[in-house]
Amino acid sequence: MKAILADIGQPAPPSAIPSKVIELVVAAGILPAKYQQFWNDLSKGIQGVITVRNAAPGAGHGPAPGAPPPDDATGEYAVNMAGSNIVFLLRQWAAKTGKKL
């Protein structure tokens, strides 16, 4: 998301937390206004992926070493959701800027 914002000349501050970056992507018009509510709901899911990632051992934010990682189903869901969101955002960016993926 930060790369998309930088590309369109609206870079996120380096210290921006994920919820702020999501807000900036919406404000930049990467998504058509008709998808605003969808994006608001989707951003909650993105925050969930971030929470799963940050809670994992070794992520620098999670529990002490030796804590169990998320179960396989949660990990797979988080990875697939993150990947789908990346593809969706890149397609919206490409449509807005006329650039090819």
Contacts in CASP RR format, 6 or more apart in sequence:
PFRMAT RR
TARGET T0000
AUTHOR 0000-0000-0000
METHOD contacts of the structure
MODEL  1
MKAILADIGQPAPPSAIPSKVIELVVAAGILPAKYQQFWNDLSKGIQGVI
TVRNAAPGAGHGPAPGAPPPDDATGEYAVNMAGSNIVFLLRQWAAKTGKK
L
1 12 0 8 1.000
1 21 0 8 1.000
1 22 0 8 1.000
1 24 0 8 1.000
1 25 0 8 1.000
1 89 0 8 1.000
2 11 0 8 1.000
2 12 0 8 1.000
2 16 0 8 1.000
2 21 0 8 1.000
4 25 0 8 1.000
4 30 0 8 1.000
4 89 0 8 1.000
4 90 0 8 1.000
4 93 0 8 1.000
5 11 0 8 1.000
5 12 0 8 1.000
5 21 0 8 1.000
5 24 0 8 1.000
5 25 0 8 1.000
5 28 0 8 1.000
6 12 0 8 1.000
7 93 0 8 1.000
7 97 0 8 1.000
8 28 0 8 1.000
8 30 0 8 1.000
8 93 0 8 1.000
8 96 0 8 1.000
8 97 0 8 1.000
10 24 0 8 1.000
10 28 0 8 1.000
12 20 0 8 1.000
12 21 0 8 1.000
12 24 0 8 1.000
13 20 0 8 1.000
16 24 0 8 1.000
18 46 0 8 1.000
18 47 0 8 1.000
18 50 0 8 1.000
19 43 0 8 1.000
19 47 0 8 1.000
22 43 0 8 1.000
22 46 0 8 1.000
22 47 0 8 1.000
25 31 0 8 1.000
25 89 0 8 1.000
26 36 0 8 1.000
26 39 0 8 1.000
26 40 0 8 1.000
26 43 0 8 1.000
29 96 0 8 1.000
30 89 0 8 1.000
30 92 0 8 1.000
30 93 0 8 1.000
30 96 0 8 1.000
31 39 0 8 1.000
31 92 0 8 1.000
32 92 0 8 1.000
42 85 0 8 1.000
45 81 0 8 1.000
46 81 0 8 1.000
46 82 0 8 1.000
46 85 0 8 1.000
48 78 0 8 1.000
49 78 0 8 1.000
49 81 0 8 1.000
49 82 0 8 1.000
49 85 0 8 1.000
52 70 0 8 1.000
52 74 0 8 1.000
52 75 0 8 1.000
52 78 0 8 1.000
53 59 0 8 1.000
53 78 0 8 1.000
54 60 0 8 1.000
54 61 0 8 1.000
54 62 0 8 1.000
55 61 0 8 1.000
55 62 0 8 1.000
55 63 0 8 1.000
55 70 0 8 1.000
56 62 0 8 1.000
56 69 0 8 1.000
56 70 0 8 1.000
57 63 0 8 1.000
57 64 0 8 1.000
57 65 0 8 1.000
57 66 0 8 1.000
57 67 0 8 1.000
57 68 0 8 1.000
57 69 0 8 1.000
58 65 0 8 1.000
70 78 0 8 1.000
90 101 0 8 1.000
91 101 0 8 1.000
93 99 0 8 1.000
94 100 0 8 1.000
94 101 0 8 1.000
END
